[in-house]
Amino acid sequence: MRALLIAAAMLVAAPAVAQAPVSSAVLADASKAPAARTIIDGAAWRCEGATCTANGGANQPAPRACRRVVARFGPVTAFSYKGVDLTSEQLAACNA
């Protein structure tokens, strides 16, 4: 019975995990993209060319998450964290 309850709980939780907002960044210099998965504040970033995406991550404001990514990957031309897109002014501050 206990196993059945655990399995039911996992099935209920699975759609919530699958629908979590994805974070993304477009790097100004694709040559700075890491070849391997990179963990930043709990978010697992993967890059293909200049476009990087991540799932998960700490509960933090998007501008702070951007600064943390820029510190590791270099300047970005676009950034979204858990569904929150940065404005051009926020991007300029992130890249500063």
Secondary structure, DSSP 8 states (H G I E B T S, - for coil): -HHHHHHHHHHHHHHHHHT---EEEEES-GGGS-SS-EEETTEEEEEETTEEEEEE--S--HHHHHHHHHHHH--EEEEEETTEE--HHHHHHHH-
